[in-house]
């Protein structure tokens, strides 16, 4: 039996360049899944593109560190904006969990309004859903909605967190990332999953064409390198040769 590989492109809706990169990596490469920031500047553009690609699984990229929240969040937002201070607040035990729960529900509903259906799964921008105080909230929400979620099992074990009933892959990796992007790195990540005996595996990716919005990201030019790797014919062949079939969270 073949193993399931989900190559998920994060940040759908961040910008048009990001959106076009994800679509290119789906049409001509190995990306099968993406997750959308419903408060992104190009989210309507992303939703329109997704309607031309029914094979692309679209999940929700829960956002608590970028842009404007959809609800009033006086306990988390500063000057009406979200930011990376969330980790410092988490360390102090000062997270406004009721606000976060309302925002999660609102972002989910906004996703349904935009895409006309529920997301295939839930993950988050900058992995905030793996913050120990936030994870149980998101896991219970996903289980209640009957949608899958991304789970970093290393973080799960480190913080002694408990899985909910929400479907998830046996394994997940964020290691296809950084300044040394190449086909060898992708296959190294995949081979490590095989060695662990995982039957379903998610690889996080960020393929994009660089535009003015992407240029503001601390992770900019490697997104273009990722796009080159993820659309190479040799990578698709190597994945199949290793006994993997490409799929989405709908296949769990």
Secondary structure, DSSP 8 states (H G I E B T S, - for coil): --EEEEEEEEEETS-HHHHHHHHHHHHSSS--EEEE-TTSTTHHHHHHHHTT-TTSEEEEEE-SSSS--SS--TTT-BTTB--TTHHHHHHTT---HHHHHHHHHHHHHHHHHHHSS--SEEEEGGGGGGSHHHHHHHHHHHHHHT-EE---HHHHHHTT----SS---SEEE--S-SS--SHHHHHHHHHHHHHHT-SEEEEEE------HHHHTSSS-HHHHHHHHHHT-HHHHHHHHHTTEEE--GGG-
